């Protein structure tokens, strides 16, 4: 029996609940760029990746569920001391895409999975090899580099830190020696503060950035980790890439709880949310291992602004708040607010992971156990300040309050 089973879902797109019913003419759809498929993590005890096809009008349709071969988990909510829902992993990028492969964390089994994407059907996924054991506890964020054939994981548990592995079409290699982060946490960790937030590569893929949250309540400062990718030549003259043995760390003045971040293309800047007030834009010097705030914005009424997505179509960044049902568009140069889209009428408590592809933006709301998990699709083709909801796609039967992460194949 095959260990990997792709289960076709029986939910029809028609019951997914459009916010606004739109009818496109052929000429209108032809000029709007879209992704091919969207992926998210169920993060349930039997962890799995949900794959949803993206139609030519940007909307989502029913897809598949593929087991990751590992287990999901939940952090402990520091205010209730119960399993956290939503935002079970207190992170961005719990799964990511490099080339034709998906990489997904298994927080409950301390492992990383690699799945291949079919060239013929982007919703057909196949587990490649076995999940790689992570030399840490509660891995909750992953970055992958196609250029370097490297996948790197950030972990937030009692044994916390950063570890990387090479990969090929045959699967993941062994994870390398852990670069420890002294969080003083438990497994599962108590959050959301004092945990690893987001691992991602620089635009040229020569540096791995990892955001780590501080804890203002105990005067603990968060930081930005920068880890270089080193190049070497093997015995047969083939190029090899590996992450450096040690990272550099800097705590930019004016930040406290750094979370979801985005490299701004063509610049030496990184946009980062900060759950304690809003968002910043930082200039980064990877050679010196330094970062400095060059733009800062407090978001009025925010409760936990934590996730960010840069949209090439608008050249702006969209951010979400797990406890506030709105999506805010911000400047990629100075973090000033461009627009706010209020989605409270839909009944969703807030949004977490989000991703832009072509003329559309996709935002995940895992619900709260009493409301279904959904993805809201926004049309951003009109440029800055024009975002509007076109679909509210229900994930009922596919993923629930533990759901985390969004990745899109373009």
C-alpha positions in Angstrom: 0.0 0.0 0.0 1.3 3.4 -0.9 2.3 5.4 2.2 1.1 8.6 0.5 -2.6 8.9 -0.3 -4.1 11.8 -2.1 -7.7 12.1 -1.0 -10.1 13.9 -3.3 -12.4 16.2 -1.5 -16.1 16.1 -2.2 -16.9 19.7 -1.3 -18.0 21.6 -4.3 -16.9 25.2 -5.0 -20.5 26.3 -5.1 -20.9 25.9 -1.3 -17.7 27.8 -0.5 -19.5 31.1 0.0 -18.6 34.0 -2.3 -18.5 37.3 -0.6 -19.2 39.0 -3.9 -20.4 37.2 -7.0 -18.4 38.4 -10.0 -18.8 37.4 -13.7 -15.8 38.0 -15.8 -15.7 38.4 -19.5 -13.0 36.6 -21.5 -11.0 39.8 -22.0 -11.0 40.7 -18.3 -9.8 37.3 -17.1 -7.2 37.0 -19.8 -5.3 40.1 -18.4 -5.3 39.1 -14.7 -2.3 37.1 -13.5 -3.0 34.2 -11.1 -1.2 31.5 -9.2 -1.7 27.8 -10.1 -2.5 26.4 -6.7 -2.6 27.3 -3.0 -1.3 25.1 -0.1 -1.8 25.2 3.6 -1.0 23.0 6.6 -3.8 21.3 8.6 -1.4 21.0 11.6 -3.6 18.3 13.1 -2.4 15.3 15.0 -2.1 13.5 11.6 -0.6 16.5 9.8 -1.4 17.1 6.1 -1.0 19.6 3.3 -4.2 20.9 1.7 -3.9 21.8 -2.0 -6.5 24.0 -3.7 -6.5 24.8 -7.4 -6.7 28.5 -8.4 -9.2 29.3 -11.2 -8.5 31.8 -13.9 -10.5 34.4 -12.0 -8.3 34.0 -8.9 -10.9 32.1 -6.9 -10.3 28.8 -5.2 -11.9 25.4 -5.8 -12.0 22.0 -4.1 -8.7 20.1 -4.1 -6.8 17.4 -2.2 -5.3 16.5 1.2 -1.9 14.7 1.4 -0.5 13.4 4.7 2.9 14.9 5.6 4.0 11.8 7.4 4.3 13.7 10.7 2.3 15.2 13.5 1.1 18.8 14.1 0.8 20.4 17.4 -0.3 23.6 19.3 1.6 26.1 21.4 0.1 26.9 24.8 -1.7 30.2 25.0 0.0 32.2 27.7 -3.3 33.9 28.7 -5.4 30.8 29.1 -2.7 28.1 29.5 -4.6 26.0 27.0 -3.7 24.8 23.5 -3.6 27.9 21.3 -6.4 28.2 18.6 -6.2 29.9 16.2 -2.5 30.6 15.5 -1.5 27.2 16.8 2.2 27.6 15.7 2.7 31.3 16.5 4.6 31.6 13.2 4.6 32.5 9.6 5.8 30.1 6.9 5.0 26.7 8.4 5.2 25.5 4.8 7.0 26.9 1.8 7.7 26.2 -1.8 11.1 25.9 -3.6 10.8 24.9 -7.3 8.4 22.0 -7.6 8.6 20.9 -3.9 6.8 21.8 -0.7 8.5 21.8 2.7 6.2 21.5 5.7 7.0 21.4 9.5 5.7 18.8 11.8 5.7 20.5 15.2 4.4 17.5 17.1 6.9 15.0 15.7 9.9 17.3 15.5 10.4 16.7 11.7 10.4 18.3 8.3 8.5 16.9 5.3 9.3 17.3 1.6 6.5 16.8 -1.0 6.8 16.9 -4.8 4.2 18.8 -6.9 3.1 17.1 -10.1 3.9 18.9 -13.3 0.5 17.9 -14.7 -1.7 18.7 -11.7 -0.5 21.1 -9.0 -2.9 19.6 -6.4 -1.3 16.2 -6.8 1.4 15.9 -4.1 3.7 13.0 -3.2 5.7 12.7 -0.1 9.4 12.4 -1.0 11.3 9.9 1.2 10.7 10.2 4.9 10.4 13.3 7.0 13.8 14.5 8.3 14.3 14.5 12.0 14.9 18.0 13.3 17.6 18.3 16.2 15.3 20.6 18.1 11.7 20.6 19.5 8.6 22.2 18.1 9.7 23.3 14.6 7.3 25.9 13.5 8.7 27.8 10.5 10.6 26.7 7.4 12.5 28.5 4.6 13.8 26.8 1.4 16.2 27.9 -1.3 16.0 26.5 -4.8 19.3 28.1 -5.7 21.2 26.5 -2.8 19.1 23.3 -2.4 18.8 24.1 1.3 15.8 23.9 3.6 16.1 25.6 7.1 13.9 25.2 10.1 13.3 27.4 13.1 12.2 25.6 16.3 10.6 27.1 19.5 10.5 24.4 22.1 12.6 23.4 25.1 15.4 22.7 22.6 15.2 25.8 20.3 17.2 27.0 17.4 17.9 26.9 13.6 18.9 23.8 11.6 19.3 23.3 7.8 19.4 20.3 5.4 20.3 19.9 1.8 17.7 18.5 -0.5 17.5 16.8 -4.0 14.8 15.2 -6.0 15.4 12.1 -3.8 14.4 14.0 -0.6 15.9 15.7 2.3 19.4 15.1 3.7 20.2 15.0 7.4 19.6 18.2 9.3 22.8 19.9 10.4 24.0 20.9 13.8 21.6 23.1 15.7 22.4 26.8 16.1 20.8 27.1 19.6 18.5 29.9 20.6 18.2 30.3 24.4 14.4 30.8 24.8 14.1 28.9 28.1 10.9 27.5 26.7 8.9 24.3 27.3 7.6 21.8 24.7 5.1 22.8 23.5 6.2 26.4 24.1 4.0 28.9 25.9 3.4 31.9 23.6 2.9 33.8 21.5 5.9 35.8 22.8 9.4 34.4 23.3 9.2 32.1 20.3 10.7 31.9 16.8 8.5 33.7 14.4 9.6 33.4 10.8 12.5 32.0 8.7 13.0 33.2 5.2 15.8 33.8 2.6 17.1 37.0 1.2 16.3 37.9 -2.4 19.6 36.5 -3.6 19.2 33.5 -1.3 22.7 34.1 0.2 21.3 34.8 3.7 18.8 33.1 6.0 16.8 35.6 8.1 15.0 34.4 11.2 12.8 36.6 13.3 12.6 35.9 17.1 10.0 37.4 19.3 10.9 39.1 22.6 8.7 39.3 25.7 8.1 42.9 26.8 6.4 41.7 30.0 9.8 40.4 31.3 11.9 42.9 29.5 13.2 40.3 27.1 14.3 41.7 23.7 13.7 39.9 20.4 16.1 39.9 17.5 16.9 39.3 13.9 19.1 36.4 13.1 21.2 36.4 9.9 22.8 33.2 8.8 25.1 33.2 5.7 25.0 30.5 3.0 28.5 29.3 2.2 29.7 27.9 -1.1 32.3 25.2 -1.7 33.4 22.8 -4.4 33.1 19.1 -4.0 35.6 16.4 -5.0 34.1 16.1 -8.5 34.0 19.9 -9.0 30.4 20.3 -8.2 29.2 23.3 -6.3 27.9 22.8 -2.7 26.0 25.1 -0.5 25.7 24.9 3.3 24.6 27.2 6.0 27.3 28.7 8.2 27.9 27.2 11.6 27.0 30.4 13.4 24.6 33.3 12.9 24.8 37.0 13.8 22.0 38.5 15.8 20.8 42.1 16.2 17.9 43.8 18.1 16.8 46.9 16.1 15.9 49.8 18.4 12.2 50.3 18.5 11.2 46.7 18.0 10.0 44.1 20.5 7.9 41.3 19.2 9.1 40.8 15.6 6.9 38.4 13.6 6.0 37.9 9.9 8.4 39.6 7.5 9.0 40.2 3.8 12.1 41.1 1.9 11.3 44.1 -0.3 12.6 43.2 -3.8 15.4 45.3 -5.3 16.2 46.9 -1.9 18.3 46.3 1.2 15.2 46.5 3.3 12.9 44.1 5.2 9.4 44.8 6.2 8.5 43.2 9.5 5.4 43.1 11.7 5.7 43.7 15.4 2.8 42.3 17.4 3.4 44.9 20.1 2.4 47.9 18.0 2.2 47.4 14.2 5.1 47.2 11.7 8.5 48.5 10.7 10.7 48.7 7.7 14.3 47.9 8.4 17.5 48.5 6.5 19.7 45.4 6.7 23.4 44.9 6.3 24.0 41.2 6.0 27.8 41.6 5.9 27.8 43.4 9.2 24.9 41.5 10.6 23.0 44.7 11.5 19.5 46.0 11.0 18.0 49.5 11.7 14.5 50.8 11.6 13.9 53.3 8.8 10.1 53.4 9.0 7.7 52.6 11.8 3.9 52.6 12.0 1.6 52.1 15.0 -1.7 50.5 14.0 -4.6 51.9 16.0 -6.8 49.2 17.6 -4.5 46.4 16.7 -4.3 43.4 19.0 -1.7 41.2 17.3 -0.4 42.3 13.9 1.7 39.3 13.0 1.7 38.3 9.3 2.8 40.1 6.2 2.7 39.6 2.4 4.4 41.7 -0.2 2.3 42.0 -3.4 4.3 42.8 -6.6 1.0 43.9 -8.2 0.7 46.8 -5.8 4.3 47.1 -4.6 2.8 47.3 -1.1 2.6 45.0 1.9 -0.6 43.5 3.4 -0.8 42.6 7.1 -3.2 40.7 9.3 -4.2 40.5 12.9 -5.4 37.2 14.5 -8.0 38.9 16.7 -9.2 41.7 14.3 -11.1 40.9 11.1 -9.5 43.3 8.7 -6.6 43.4 6.2 -4.4 46.5 6.2 -2.3 47.6 3.3 1.0 49.4 4.1 3.8 51.1 2.3 6.8 48.9 1.6 9.1 51.9 2.0 8.1 53.4 5.3 5.2 51.2 6.7 2.6 54.0 6.5 -1.0 52.8 6.1 -2.4 52.9 2.6 -5.8 51.3 3.1 -7.9 49.1 5.5 -10.4 46.5 4.4 -13.0 45.7 7.1 -14.2 42.1 6.8 -16.1 42.0 10.1 -19.4 41.4 8.4 -18.3 37.9 7.4 -18.1 36.7 11.0 -14.4 35.7 11.0 -12.6 36.5 14.2 -9.3 37.5 12.4 -6.7 36.4 9.9 -3.3 34.9 10.1 -1.1 33.7 7.2 -1.6 35.4 3.8 0.1 35.4 0.4 -0.2 37.4 -2.8 -0.1 35.9 -6.3 -0.6 37.9 -9.5 -3.6 40.2 -9.1 -5.0 38.4 -6.0 -4.4 38.2 -2.2 -5.3 35.1 -0.1 -5.7 35.4 3.7 -6.4 32.5 6.1 -8.7 32.6 9.0 -8.6 29.3 10.9 -11.7 30.2 12.9 -11.8 29.7 16.6 -13.5 26.3 17.0 -17.0 27.7 16.6 -16.5 29.3 13.2 -15.2 27.4 10.2 -11.7 27.9 8.8 -11.9 30.0 5.6 -9.7 31.7 3.0 -10.7 35.1 1.9 -9.7 36.0 -1.7 -9.0 39.7 -2.5 -8.8 41.3 -5.9 -5.9 43.8 -5.8 -5.6 44.3 -9.6 -6.6 47.9 -9.4 -3.4 48.9 -7.6 -2.8 50.4 -4.2 -5.9 51.1 -2.1 -8.3 49.0 -4.2 -8.3 45.6 -2.5 -11.8 44.1 -2.4 -13.1 40.7 -1.3 -14.3 38.4 -4.1 -14.6 35.0 -2.3 -14.9 33.5 1.1 -13.8 29.9 0.6 -14.8 27.5 3.4 -12.2 24.9 4.5 -14.8 22.8 6.3 -13.9 19.1 6.0 -10.4 20.0 5.0 -8.8 22.1 7.8 -9.9 23.7 11.0 -8.8 25.9 13.9 -5.2 24.4 13.8 -4.7 25.4 10.2 -1.5 27.4 9.5 0.6 28.7 6.6 -0.1 29.6 3.0 2.1 28.9 0.0 1.3 29.5 -3.6 2.7 27.9 -6.8 3.0 30.6 -9.5 
